[in-house]
Amino acid sequence: MAVWGAPFSHHDDADRALTAAVAMHRALGDLNARRAPRPSVGIHVGLNTGRVAAGNIGSERYLQYATIGDATNVASRICAAAAEGELLIAGSTFARLCDPPCPIEALPPMRLKGKEEPILVHRVRWDLG
């Protein structure tokens, strides 16, 4: 998991998160090409935007920076719904994009565990950009 906008938010946090996700997919494609004929490695990515509680959690022996809250849970569920090689973003992230690096297509609203209403989701066509 990666976080943008915490502890300080920027106007382009959604763009920076999406750019990083696209770069991850492309870098993995390059890695898989170099590794051939070995089995390829795949990832699936889901992005969401919203308010979270962020900070250091743990103990004196193990401390890590983490986020908790509905936005984190929704991001995790969108990621889990993405197929290998797919990059899905919530409508909340799509609405904050200033300069998407590649085409984005709307998908039918997605039902997610813990949410009464379906969530707007978009597929980022990183392979076309």
MMTF fields as JSON, N, C-alpha, C and O atoms, coordinates in Angstrom:
{
  "mmtfVersion": "1.0.0",
  "mmtfProducer": "UNKNOWN",
  "numBonds": 515,
  "numAtoms": 516,
  "numGroups": 129,
  "numChains": 1,
  "numModels": 1,
  "chainsPerModel": [1],
  "groupsPerChain": [129],
  "chainIdList": ["A"],
  "bondAtomList": [4, 2, 8, 6, 12, 10, 16, 14, 20, 18, 24, 22, 28, 26, 32, 30, 36, 34, 40, 38, 44, 42, 48, 46, 52, 50, 56, 54, 60, 58, 64, 62, 68, 66, 72, 70, 76, 74, 80, 78, 84, 82, 88, 86, 92, 90, 96, 94, 100, 98, 104, 102, 108, 106, 112, 110, 116, 114, 120, 118, 124, 122, 128, 126, 132, 130, 136, 134, 140, 138, 144, 142, 148, 146, 152, 150, 156, 154, 160, 158, 164, 162, 168, 166, 172, 170, 176, 174, 180, 178, 184, 182, 188, 186, 192, 190, 196, 194, 200, 198, 204, 202, 208, 206, 212, 210, 216, 214, 220, 218, 224, 222, 228, 226, 232, 230, 236, 234, 240, 238, 244, 242, 248, 246, 252, 250, 256, 254, 260, 258, 264, 262, 268, 266, 272, 270, 276, 274, 280, 278, 284, 282, 288, 286, 292, 290, 296, 294, 300, 298, 304, 302, 308, 306, 312, 310, 316, 314, 320, 318, 324, 322, 328, 326, 332, 330, 336, 334, 340, 338, 344, 342, 348, 346, 352, 350, 356, 354, 360, 358, 364, 362, 368, 366, 372, 370, 376, 374, 380, 378, 384, 382, 388, 386, 392, 390, 396, 394, 400, 398, 404, 402, 408, 406, 412, 410, 416, 414, 420, 418, 424, 422, 428, 426, 432, 430, 436, 434, 440, 438, 444, 442, 448, 446, 452, 450, 456, 454, 460, 458, 464, 462, 468, 466, 472, 470, 476, 474, 480, 478, 484, 482, 488, 486, 492, 490, 496, 494, 500, 498, 504, 502, 508, 506, 512, 510],
  "bondOrderList": [1, 1, 1, 1, 1, 1, 1, 1, 1, 1, 1, 1, 1, 1, 1, 1, 1, 1, 1, 1, 1, 1, 1, 1, 1, 1, 1, 1, 1, 1, 1, 1, 1, 1, 1, 1, 1, 1, 1, 1, 1, 1, 1, 1, 1, 1, 1, 1, 1, 1, 1, 1, 1, 1, 1, 1, 1, 1, 1, 1, 1, 1, 1, 1, 1, 1, 1, 1, 1, 1, 1, 1, 1, 1, 1, 1, 1, 1, 1, 1, 1, 1, 1, 1, 1, 1, 1, 1, 1, 1, 1, 1, 1, 1, 1, 1, 1, 1, 1, 1, 1, 1, 1, 1, 1, 1, 1, 1, 1, 1, 1, 1, 1, 1, 1, 1, 1, 1, 1, 1, 1, 1, 1, 1, 1, 1, 1, 1],
  "groupList": [{"groupName": "MET", "atomNameList": ["N", "CA", "C", "O"], "elementList": ["N", "C", "C", "O"], "formalChargeList": [0, 0, 0, 0], "bondAtomList": [1, 0, 2, 1, 3, 2], "bondOrderList": [1, 1, 2], "singleLetterCode": "M", "chemCompType": "L-PEPTIDE LINKING"}, {"groupName": "ALA", "atomNameList": ["N", "CA", "C", "O"], "elementList": ["N", "C", "C", "O"], "formalChargeList": [0, 0, 0, 0], "bondAtomList": [1, 0, 2, 1, 3, 2], "bondOrderList": [1, 1, 2], "singleLetterCode": "A", "chemCompType": "L-PEPTIDE LINKING"}, {"groupName": "VAL", "atomNameList": ["N", "CA", "C", "O"], "elementList": ["N", "C", "C", "O"], "formalChargeList": [0, 0, 0, 0], "bondAtomList": [1, 0, 2, 1, 3, 2], "bondOrderList": [1, 1, 2], "singleLetterCode": "V", "chemCompType": "L-PEPTIDE LINKING"}, {"groupName": "TRP", "atomNameList": ["N", "CA", "C", "O"], "elementList": ["N", "C", "C", "O"], "formalChargeList": [0, 0, 0, 0], "bondAtomList": [1, 0, 2, 1, 3, 2], "bondOrderList": [1, 1, 2], "singleLetterCode": "W", "chemCompType": "L-PEPTIDE LINKING"}, {"groupName": "GLY", "atomNameList": ["N", "CA", "C", "O"], "elementList": ["N", "C", "C", "O"], "formalChargeList": [0, 0, 0, 0], "bondAtomList": [1, 0, 2, 1, 3, 2], "bondOrderList": [1, 1, 2], "singleLetterCode": "G", "chemCompType": "PEPTIDE LINKING"}, {"groupName": "PRO", "atomNameList": ["N", "CA", "C", "O"], "elementList": ["N", "C", "C", "O"], "formalChargeList": [0, 0, 0, 0], "bondAtomList": [1, 0, 2, 1, 3, 2], "bondOrderList": [1, 1, 2], "singleLetterCode": "P", "chemCompType": "L-PEPTIDE LINKING"}, {"groupName": "PHE", "atomNameList": ["N", "CA", "C", "O"], "elementList": ["N", "C", "C", "O"], "formalChargeList": [0, 0, 0, 0], "bondAtomList": [1, 0, 2, 1, 3, 2], "bondOrderList": [1, 1, 2], "singleLetterCode": "F", "chemCompType": "L-PEPTIDE LINKING"}, {"groupName": "SER", "atomNameList": ["N", "CA", "C", "O"], "elementList": ["N", "C", "C", "O"], "formalChargeList": [0, 0, 0, 0], "bondAtomList": [1, 0, 2, 1, 3, 2], "bondOrderList": [1, 1, 2], "singleLetterCode": "S", "chemCompType": "L-PEPTIDE LINKING"}, {"groupName": "HIS", "atomNameList": ["N", "CA", "C", "O"], "elementList": ["N", "C", "C", "O"], "formalChargeList": [0, 0, 0, 0], "bondAtomList": [1, 0, 2, 1, 3, 2], "bondOrderList": [1, 1, 2], "singleLetterCode": "H", "chemCompType": "L-PEPTIDE LINKING"}, {"groupName": "ASP", "atomNameList": ["N", "CA", "C", "O"], "elementList": ["N", "C", "C", "O"], "formalChargeList": [0, 0, 0, 0], "bondAtomList": [1, 0, 2, 1, 3, 2], "bondOrderList": [1, 1, 2], "singleLetterCode": "D", "chemCompType": "L-PEPTIDE LINKING"}, {"groupName": "ARG", "atomNameList": ["N", "CA", "C", "O"], "elementList": ["N", "C", "C", "O"], "formalChargeList": [0, 0, 0, 0], "bondAtomList": [1, 0, 2, 1, 3, 2], "bondOrderList": [1, 1, 2], "singleLetterCode": "R", "chemCompType": "L-PEPTIDE LINKING"}, {"groupName": "LEU", "atomNameList": ["N", "CA", "C", "O"], "elementList": ["N", "C", "C", "O"], "formalChargeList": [0, 0, 0, 0], "bondAtomList": [1, 0, 2, 1, 3, 2], "bondOrderList": [1, 1, 2], "singleLetterCode": "L", "chemCompType": "L-PEPTIDE LINKING"}, {"groupName": "THR", "atomNameList": ["N", "CA", "C", "O"], "elementList": ["N", "C", "C", "O"], "formalChargeList": [0, 0, 0, 0], "bondAtomList": [1, 0, 2, 1, 3, 2], "bondOrderList": [1, 1, 2], "singleLetterCode": "T", "chemCompType": "L-PEPTIDE LINKING"}, {"groupName": "ASN", "atomNameList": ["N", "CA", "C", "O"], "elementList": ["N", "C", "C", "O"], "formalChargeList": [0, 0, 0, 0], "bondAtomList": [1, 0, 2, 1, 3, 2], "bondOrderList": [1, 1, 2], "singleLetterCode": "N", "chemCompType": "L-PEPTIDE LINKING"}, {"groupName": "ILE", "atomNameList": ["N", "CA", "C", "O"], "elementList": ["N", "C", "C", "O"], "formalChargeList": [0, 0, 0, 0], "bondAtomList": [1, 0, 2, 1, 3, 2], "bondOrderList": [1, 1, 2], "singleLetterCode": "I", "chemCompType": "L-PEPTIDE LINKING"}, {"groupName": "GLU", "atomNameList": ["N", "CA", "C", "O"], "elementList": ["N", "C", "C", "O"], "formalChargeList": [0, 0, 0, 0], "bondAtomList": [1, 0, 2, 1, 3, 2], "bondOrderList": [1, 1, 2], "singleLetterCode": "E", "chemCompType": "L-PEPTIDE LINKING"}, {"groupName": "TYR", "atomNameList": ["N", "CA", "C", "O"], "elementList": ["N", "C", "C", "O"], "formalChargeList": [0, 0, 0, 0], "bondAtomList": [1, 0, 2, 1, 3, 2], "bondOrderList": [1, 1, 2], "singleLetterCode": "Y", "chemCompType": "L-PEPTIDE LINKING"}, {"groupName": "GLN", "atomNameList": ["N", "CA", "C", "O"], "elementList": ["N", "C", "C", "O"], "formalChargeList": [0, 0, 0, 0], "bondAtomList": [1, 0, 2, 1, 3, 2], "bondOrderList": [1, 1, 2], "singleLetterCode": "Q", "chemCompType": "L-PEPTIDE LINKING"}, {"groupName": "CYS", "atomNameList": ["N", "CA", "C", "O"], "elementList": ["N", "C", "C", "O"], "formalChargeList": [0, 0, 0, 0], "bondAtomList": [1, 0, 2, 1, 3, 2], "bondOrderList": [1, 1, 2], "singleLetterCode": "C", "chemCompType": "L-PEPTIDE LINKING"}, {"groupName": "LYS", "atomNameList": ["N", "CA", "C", "O"], "elementList": ["N", "C", "C", "O"], "formalChargeList": [0, 0, 0, 0], "bondAtomList": [1, 0, 2, 1, 3, 2], "bondOrderList": [1, 1, 2], "singleLetterCode": "K", "chemCompType": "L-PEPTIDE LINKING"}],
  "groupTypeList": [0, 1, 2, 3, 4, 1, 5, 6, 7, 8, 8, 9, 9, 1, 9, 10, 1, 11, 12, 1, 1, 2, 1, 0, 8, 10, 1, 11, 4, 9, 11, 13, 1, 10, 10, 1, 5, 10, 5, 7, 2, 4, 14, 8, 2, 4, 11, 13, 12, 4, 10, 2, 1, 1, 4, 13, 14, 4, 7, 15, 10, 16, 11, 17, 16, 1, 12, 14, 4, 9, 1, 12, 13, 2, 1, 7, 10, 14, 18, 1, 1, 1, 1, 15, 4, 15, 11, 11, 14, 1, 4, 7, 12, 6, 1, 10, 11, 18, 9, 5, 5, 18, 5, 14, 15, 1, 11, 5, 5, 0, 10, 11, 19, 4, 19, 15, 15, 5, 14, 11, 2, 8, 10, 2, 10, 3, 9, 11, 4],
  "groupIdList": [1, 2, 3, 4, 5, 6, 7, 8, 9, 10, 11, 12, 13, 14, 15, 16, 17, 18, 19, 20, 21, 22, 23, 24, 25, 26, 27, 28, 29, 30, 31, 32, 33, 34, 35, 36, 37, 38, 39, 40, 41, 42, 43, 44, 45, 46, 47, 48, 49, 50, 51, 52, 53, 54, 55, 56, 57, 58, 59, 60, 61, 62, 63, 64, 65, 66, 67, 68, 69, 70, 71, 72, 73, 74, 75, 76, 77, 78, 79, 80, 81, 82, 83, 84, 85, 86, 87, 88, 89, 90, 91, 92, 93, 94, 95, 96, 97, 98, 99, 100, 101, 102, 103, 104, 105, 106, 107, 108, 109, 110, 111, 112, 113, 114, 115, 116, 117, 118, 119, 120, 121, 122, 123, 124, 125, 126, 127, 128, 129],
  "secStructList": [7, 7, 7, 1, 1, 1, 1, 1, 7, 7, 6, 6, 2, 2, 2, 2, 2, 2, 2, 2, 2, 2, 2, 2, 2, 2, 2, 2, 2, 2, 2, 2, 2, 2, 2, 6, 6, 1, 7, 7, 7, 7, 7, 7, 3, 3, 3, 7, 7, 7, 7, 7, 3, 3, 3, 3, 3, 3, 7, 1, 1, 7, 3, 3, 3, 3, 3, 3, 1, 2, 2, 2, 2, 2, 2, 2, 2, 2, 2, 2, 2, 1, 7, 6, 6, 7, 3, 3, 3, 3, 2, 2, 2, 2, 6, 6, 7, 1, 1, 7, 1, 1, 7, 3, 3, 3, 7, 7, 7, 5, 7, 7, 6, 6, 7, 1, 1, 7, 5, 7, 3, 3, 3, 3, 7, 6, 6, 6, 7],
  "xCoordList": [0.841, 0.0, 0.889, 1.929, 0.465, 1.15, 0.118, -1.066, 0.582, -0.322, 0.213, 1.402, -0.668, -0.357, -1.257, -2.4, -0.74, -1.553, -1.511, -2.242, -0.689, -0.569, 0.918, 1.657, 1.363, 0.563, 0.168, -0.627, 0.693, 0.338, -0.25, 0.329, -1.393, -2.019, -1.518, -1.075, -1.607, -1.224, -2.353, -3.108, -2.465, -3.554, -3.487, -4.507, -2.309, -2.134, -1.882, -1.282, -2.327, -2.103, -2.683, -2.041, -3.884, -4.499, -3.677, -3.47, -3.207, -2.381, -1.071, -0.633, -0.453, 0.817, 0.625, 1.465, -0.471, -0.748, -0.995, -0.492, -1.771, -2.059, -0.799, -0.575, 0.012, 1.264, 2.163, 2.788, 2.231, 3.048, 2.482, 3.241, 1.164, 0.548, 0.796, 1.093, 0.676, 0.955, 2.423, 2.734, 3.316, 4.751, 5.043, 5.888, 4.352, 4.539, 4.15, 4.885, 2.995, 2.543, 3.53, 3.872, 3.976, 4.903, 6.253, 6.839, 6.748, 8.032, 7.931, 8.876, 6.798, 6.624, 6.59, 7.112, 5.981, 5.998, 7.417, 7.765, 8.244, 9.649, 10.384, 11.158, 10.144, 10.783, 10.388, 11.241, 9.114, 8.66, 9.284, 9.593, 9.469, 10.106, 11.551, 12.027, 12.246, 13.636, 13.725, 14.718, 12.707, 12.719, 12.321, 12.555, 11.727, 11.251, 12.398, 13.536, 12.139, 10.851, 10.285, 9.327, 10.855, 10.304, 8.89, 8.52, 8.087, 6.712, 6.687, 7.541, 5.706, 5.597, 5.023, 4.359, 5.297, 4.788, 3.704, 3.87, 2.596, 1.507, 1.086, 1.262, 0.531, -0.034, -1.418, -1.773, -2.172, -3.441, -3.488, -3.094, -3.979, -3.91, -5.29, -6.044, -5.609, -6.836, -6.535, -5.815, -7.088, -6.877, -8.205, -9.232, -8.169, -9.326, -8.842, -7.697, -9.713, -9.388, -10.414, -11.616, -9.942, -10.844, -10.09, -8.866, -10.822, -10.228, -9.914, -10.695, -8.757, -8.319, -7.672, -7.327, -7.519, -6.666, -5.293, -5.159, -4.273, -2.927, -1.947, -2.063, -0.98, 0.051, 0.822, 0.608, 1.724, 2.534, 1.737, 1.125, 1.75, 1.114, 2.107, 3.035, 1.909, 2.778, 3.278, 2.584, 4.497, 5.103, 6.535, 6.993, 7.227, 8.629, 9.476, 10.465, 9.099, 9.878, 9.534, 10.395, 8.295, 7.87, 6.904, 5.813, 7.31, 6.511, 6.385, 7.365, 5.17, 4.995, 3.96, 3.068, 4.101, 3.156, 2.015, 2.255, 0.792, -0.351, -1.546, -1.588, -2.514, -3.791, -4.897, -4.814, -5.93, -7.112, -8.337, -8.311, -9.401, -10.651, -11.316, -10.78, -12.493, -13.293, -12.56, -12.625, -11.87, -11.174, -10.104, -9.907, -9.416, -8.408, -9.077, -8.594, -10.18, -10.896, -11.415, -11.309, -11.972, -12.488, -11.347, -11.503, -10.219, -9.069, -8.656, -8.382, -8.616, -8.25, -9.248, -8.857, -10.511, -11.538, -11.528, -11.765, -11.26, -11.14, -9.926, -9.986, -8.84, -7.632, -7.93, -7.517, -8.64, -8.967, -9.873, -9.829, -10.691, -11.601, -10.895, -11.393, -9.749, -9.006, -8.387, -7.863, -8.458, -7.821, -6.322, -5.87, -5.565, -4.128, -3.893, -4.506, -3.011, -2.697, -3.657, -3.501, -4.648, -5.673, -5.4, -4.865, -5.772, -5.643, -7.026, -7.504, -7.658, -8.984, -8.889, -8.12, -9.683, -9.724, -11.171, -12.079, -11.363, -12.686, -13.082, -12.228, -14.374, -14.872, -14.308, -14.117, -14.039, -13.48, -12.08, -11.7, -11.324, -9.991, -10.115, -9.444, -10.962, -11.183, -11.572, -11.089, -12.438, -12.922, -11.815, -11.954, -10.733, -9.642, -8.471, -7.505, -8.556, -7.461, -7.431, -8.464, -6.236, -6.04, -5.528, -5.949, -4.615, -3.954, -3.667, -2.525, -4.695, -4.469, -3.432, -3.443, -2.532, -1.458, -1.896, -1.119, -3.123, -3.595, -5.127, -5.748, -5.741, -7.199, -7.813, -7.222, -9.01, -9.741, -11.174, -11.8, -11.688, -13.055, -13.899, -13.444, -15.124, -16.05, -16.519, -16.737, -16.67, -17.208, -18.561, -18.885, -19.346, -20.589, -20.272, -19.239, -21.14, -20.9, -20.642, -21.262, -19.721, -19.266, -19.781, -19.695, -20.307, -20.728, -19.523, -18.821, -19.297, -18.171, -18.666, -19.627, -17.996, -18.319, -18.276, -17.345, -19.289, -19.344, -19.941, -20.079, -20.298, -20.875, -22.305, -22.55, -23.241, -24.637, -24.881, -25.638, -24.247, -24.44, -23.245, -22.117, -23.49, -22.37, -21.43, -21.851, -20.174, -19.126, -18.835, -18.735, -18.701, -18.288, -16.826, -15.985, -16.535, -15.178, -14.822, -15.675, -13.546, -13.027, -11.815, -11.066, -11.642, -10.464, -9.485, -9.851, -8.258, -7.205, -6.537, -6.016, -6.557, -5.971, -4.5, -4.089, -3.723, -2.299, -1.542, -0.486, -2.094, -1.458, -1.648, -1.028, -2.506, -2.757, -2.107, -2.052, -1.617, -1.11, 0.316, 0.855],
  "yCoordList": [-1.173, 0.0, 1.24, 1.28, 2.232, 3.519, 4.607, 4.449, 5.701, 6.784, 8.107, 8.401, 8.893, 10.255, 11.181, 10.841, 12.348, 13.352, 13.285, 14.019, 12.442, 12.376, 12.353, 11.575, 13.138, 13.993, 15.322, 16.053, 15.664, 16.934, 16.681, 15.946, 17.285, 17.071, 18.085, 19.181, 17.675, 18.513, 18.45, 17.479, 19.466, 19.51, 18.355, 17.987, 17.786, 16.742, 15.357, 14.508, 15.114, 13.801, 12.669, 11.631, 12.851, 11.788, 11.526, 10.373, 12.588, 12.421, 11.709, 10.836, 12.084, 11.453, 9.981, 9.15, 9.652, 8.247, 7.442, 6.328, 8.012, 7.307, 7.15, 6.089, 8.179, 8.096, 6.999, 6.26, 6.892, 5.836, 4.452, 3.524, 4.308, 3.007, 2.594, 1.431, 3.537, 3.25, 2.859, 1.907, 3.585, 3.275, 1.878, 1.165, 1.486, 0.141, -0.918, -1.885, -0.742, -1.724, -1.808, -2.901, -0.672, -0.664, -1.264, -2.013, -0.939, -1.498, -3.015, -3.736, -3.494, -4.94, -5.608, -6.711, -4.953, -5.49, -5.617, -6.619, -4.6, -4.65, -5.775, -6.509, -5.908, -6.97, -8.344, -9.214, -8.537, -9.826, -10.136, -11.292, -9.116, -9.329, -9.788, -10.65, -9.22, -9.616, -10.993, -11.696, -11.385, -12.669, -13.847, -14.997, -13.582, -14.661, -15.636, -15.198, -16.911, -17.594, -17.981, -18.75, -17.468, -17.781, -17.24, -16.315, -17.811, -17.324, -15.832, -15.332, -15.147, -13.716, -13.446, -14.293, -12.261, -11.785, -10.764, -9.949, -10.804, -9.876, -9.114, -9.584, -7.937, -7.144, -6.652, -6.64, -6.256, -5.585, -4.429, -4.57, -3.275, -2.06, -1.431, -1.402, -0.928, -0.188, 1.091, 1.074, 2.216, 3.506, 4.079, 3.93, 4.728, 5.432, 6.702, 6.785, 7.684, 8.964, 9.264, 9.103, 9.698, 10.075, 10.363, 10.242, 10.743, 11.083, 9.809, 8.858, 9.819, 8.689, 9.22, 10.398, 8.338, 8.626, 8.081, 6.908, 8.929, 8.533, 8.849, 9.862, 7.959, 8.209, 6.957, 5.899, 7.088, 5.955, 5.086, 5.586, 3.783, 2.834, 1.728, 1.482, 1.073, -0.038, 0.1, 0.608, -0.363, -0.366, 0.144, 0.521, 0.151, 0.582, -0.332, 0.113, -1.584, -2.541, -2.493, -2.748, -2.171, -2.153, -0.997, -0.983, -0.033, 1.154, 1.315, 1.176, 1.61, 1.855, 2.946, 3.153, 3.637, 4.666, 3.957, 3.14, 4.254, 3.562, 4.489, 5.541, 4.08, 4.785, 3.805, 2.615, 4.323, 3.514, 4.35, 5.58, 3.653, 4.336, 3.768, 2.887, 4.291, 3.794, 3.934, 3.027, 5.04, 5.234, 4.169, 3.701, 3.786, 2.732, 1.395, 0.633, 1.114, -0.148, -0.233, -1.281, 0.852, 0.858, 0.656, -0.091, 1.3, 1.103, -0.367, -0.92, -0.987, -2.399, -3.272, -4.222, -2.96, -3.781, -3.567, -4.506, -2.355, -2.105, -2.843, -3.441, -2.807, -3.537, -5.03, -5.672, -5.577, -7.003, -7.355, -8.478, -6.403, -6.654, -6.56, -7.078, -5.908, -5.757, -7.087, -7.828, -7.368, -8.572, -8.315, -7.171, -9.384, -9.234, -8.316, -8.486, -7.353, -6.404, -5.236, -4.363, -5.221, -4.182, -3.087, -3.341, -1.876, -0.726, -0.074, 0.5, -0.168, 0.402, 1.575, 1.545, 2.617, 3.765, 4.068, 3.909, 4.503, 4.903, 6.221, 6.985, 6.471, 7.736, 8.923, 9.995, 8.74, 9.827, 10.217, 11.385, 9.256, 9.54, 10.141, 11.122, 9.561, 10.061, 11.539, 12.32, 11.922, 13.305, 14.292, 15.483, 13.836, 14.724, 14.759, 15.494, 13.971, 13.957, 15.251, 15.746, 15.783, 16.996, 16.652, 17.253, 15.677, 15.356, 13.859, 13.441, 13.037, 11.585, 11.222, 11.791, 10.277, 9.912, 8.972, 8.714, 8.458, 7.528, 7.479, 8.055, 6.796, 6.742, 6.067, 5.174, 6.527, 5.981, 5.732, 6.583, 4.541, 4.208, 3.897, 3.24, 4.378, 4.118, 2.671, 2.122, 2.066, 0.713, 0.801, 1.831, -0.258, -0.257, -0.106, -0.594, 0.559, 0.689, -0.68, -1.677, -0.707, -1.949, -2.061, -1.114, -3.214, -3.473, -3.973, -4.89, -3.352, -3.725, -4.084, -3.505, -5.041, -5.455, -4.24, -3.437, -4.122, -3.051, -1.75, -0.796, -1.692, -0.481, -0.782, -1.754, 0.049, -0.158, 0.175, -0.517, 1.226, 1.659, 1.237, 1.192, 0.928, 0.608, 1.803, 2.951, 1.531, 2.542, 2.759, 1.797, 4.017, 4.308, 3.929, 4.297, 3.191, 2.702, 2.926, 2.844, 3.209, 3.404, 2.503, 2.215, 2.067, 1.275, 2.203, 2.898, 2.2, 2.99, 2.109, 1.039, 2.566, 1.791, 2.167, 2.778, 1.789, 2.11, 1.524, 2.027, 0.45, -0.217, 0.548, 0.21, 1.574, 2.361, 3.738, 4.434, 4.138, 5.506, 5.679, 6.782],
  "zCoordList": [0.0, 0.0, 0.0, 0.658, -0.739, -0.779, -0.496, -0.791, 0.076, 0.47, -0.071, 0.048, -0.66, -1.062, -0.269, 0.034, 0.066, 0.744, 2.254, 2.918, 2.806, 4.267, 4.603, 4.0, 5.497, 6.372, 5.745, 6.336, 4.57, 3.942, 2.562, 1.762, 2.284, 0.986, -0.034, 0.307, -1.311, -2.441, -3.464, -3.501, -4.279, -5.261, -6.265, -6.849, -6.468, -7.479, -6.885, -7.545, -5.661, -5.042, -5.881, -6.041, -6.416, -7.231, -8.484, -8.863, -9.128, -10.329, -10.012, -10.761, -8.903, -8.536, -8.19, -8.535, -7.511, -7.184, -8.458, -8.604, -9.374, -10.622, -11.468, -12.051, -11.54, -12.299, -11.738, -12.499, -10.428, -9.805, -10.124, -10.406, -10.082, -10.374, -11.823, -12.097, -12.742, -14.154, -14.322, -15.036, -13.672, -13.757, -13.208, -13.749, -12.142, -11.586, -12.602, -12.806, -13.242, -14.241, -15.408, -15.859, -15.882, -17.029, -16.653, -17.434, -15.462, -15.017, -14.864, -15.183, -14.382, -14.245, -15.613, -15.775, -16.601, -17.965, -18.489, -19.114, -18.235, -18.647, -17.929, -18.544, -16.64, -15.862, -16.403, -16.575, -16.667, -17.182, -18.538, -18.829, -19.368, -20.674, -20.492, -21.231, -19.516, -19.261, -18.615, -18.8, -17.865, -17.161, -18.043, -17.672, -19.198, -20.06, -20.332, -20.498, -20.381, -20.429, -19.052, -18.978, -17.99, -16.668, -16.55, -17.272, -15.641, -15.47, -15.128, -14.396, -15.666, -15.413, -14.023, -13.426, -13.537, -12.26, -12.583, -13.49, -11.847, -12.113, -10.871, -9.747, -11.088, -9.995, -10.401, -11.58, -9.418, -9.64, -8.652, -7.495, -9.126, -8.329, -8.233, -9.206, -7.048, -6.82, -6.068, -5.069, -6.546, -5.902, -5.43, -6.091, -4.293, -3.76, -3.095, -2.65, -3.029, -2.406, -1.33, -1.544, -0.179, 0.903, 2.175, 2.231, 3.187, 4.48, 5.265, 5.28, 5.911, 6.731, 7.999, 8.096, 8.956, 10.111, 9.749, 9.402, 9.83, 9.427, 10.542, 11.231, 10.701, 11.695, 12.022, 11.429, 12.976, 13.408, 14.372, 15.316, 14.125, 15.028, 15.335, 14.565, 16.452, 16.808, 18.229, 19.109, 18.43, 19.755, 19.65, 18.572, 20.769, 20.759, 19.871, 19.288, 19.769, 18.972, 17.489, 16.647, 17.162, 15.766, 15.569, 16.139, 14.763, 14.508, 13.004, 12.272, 12.542, 11.127, 10.917, 11.74, 9.793, 9.393, 8.681, 7.792, 9.053, 8.467, 8.38, 9.017, 7.58, 7.502, 7.848, 7.542, 8.487, 8.765, 8.442, 8.495, 8.109, 7.811, 6.579, 5.907, 6.295, 5.183, 3.852, 3.021, 3.634, 2.354, 2.138, 1.016, 3.208, 3.109, 2.802, 1.964, 3.476, 3.238, 1.808, 1.173, 1.301, -0.068, -1.065, -2.031, -0.848, -1.736, -1.768, -2.834, -0.607, -0.528, -1.279, -1.957, -1.164, -1.837, -3.346, -4.106, -3.782, -5.225, -5.763, -6.838, -5.033, -5.44, -5.559, -6.524, -4.588, -4.606, -5.784, -6.285, -6.228, -7.351, -8.699, -9.699, -8.729, -9.984, -10.392, -9.561, -11.672, -12.211, -12.365, -12.32, -12.546, -12.768, -13.962, -15.016, -13.79, -14.846, -14.94, -15.794, -14.069, -14.124, -13.102, -12.023, -13.46, -12.574, -12.497, -13.475, -11.332, -11.12, -10.162, -9.2, -10.434, -9.54, -9.18, -9.996, -7.953, -7.491, -8.15, -8.601, -8.199, -8.725, -7.966, -8.54, -6.673, -5.866, -6.334, -6.251, -6.818, -7.355, -8.749, -9.068, -9.57, -10.93, -10.907, -11.727, -9.979, -9.888, -9.545, -9.825, -8.955, -8.54, -9.524, -9.316, -10.588, -11.559, -12.362, -12.812, -12.531, -13.329, -14.723, -15.711, -14.799, -16.06, -16.138, -15.943, -16.422, -16.476, -17.536, -18.628, -17.228, -18.152, -19.278, -20.198, -19.218, -20.236, -20.21, -19.316, -21.185, -21.237, -20.001, -19.394, -19.658, -18.512, -18.956, -19.588, -18.613, -19.006, -17.777, -16.841, -17.8, -16.703, -16.763, -17.843, -15.604, -15.478, -14.783, -14.191, -14.848, -14.071, -12.586, -12.127, -11.832, -10.382, -9.755, -10.126, -8.807, -8.192, -6.759, -5.978, -6.434, -5.055, -4.275, -4.702, -3.123, -2.277, -0.889, -0.383, -0.287, 1.073, 2.003, 1.95, 2.846, 3.819, 3.307, 4.072, 2.028, 1.446, 1.01, 0.295, 1.441, 1.059, -0.405, -1.087, -0.884, -2.263, -3.114, -2.624, -4.386, -5.284, -5.426, -5.288, -5.697, -5.838, -7.329, -8.09, -7.738, -9.11, -9.265, -8.446, -10.323, -10.566, -12.033, -12.917, -12.268, -13.62, -13.827, -12.894, -15.067, -15.449, -16.171, -17.119, -15.711, -16.341, -17.386, -17.071, -18.628, -19.726, -19.867, -20.854, -18.863, -18.815, -20.001, -20.386, -20.579, -21.703, -23.029, -24.037, -23.017, -24.227, -24.175, -25.189, -23.011, -22.841, -23.236, -23.139]
}
